[in-house]
Amino acid sequence: MKISVLTALLLAATAVSAAAQSGPTPQEQMACRGDASKFCAEHIGKPPEMNACLRQNKTKLSDSCRKVVESHGG
């Protein structure tokens, strides 16, 4: 019993970690395209830096992009 519970917890943790690390969908990218160009152009092609820049500029983002940033933990 203990082994199956531990296995289930490890699988759940892996799934959550993978979901958190997944990149934006094409629709999410389109929602943030204008904001990314406006506020974070120097980070285009550098996903970690772009994500950090968008989070730093969250109050300036369009509603649709802000929702994307928040859905990815920002």
Residue pairs with C-beta under 8 A, 6 or more apart in sequence:
20 72
20 73
23 47
24 32
24 68
24 72
28 68
28 71
31 62
31 64
31 65
31 67
31 68
32 54
32 61
32 62
32 64
32 65
32 68
32 69
34 62
34 65
35 54
35 57
35 60
35 61
35 62
35 65
36 43
36 44
36 50
36 53
36 54
36 65
37 44
39 53
39 54
39 57
39 60
39 61
40 49
40 50
40 53
40 54
40 57
43 49
43 50
43 52
43 53
44 50
51 69
51 72
51 74
54 61
54 65
54 69
54 74
55 69
55 74
58 66
58 69
58 70
58 74
61 69
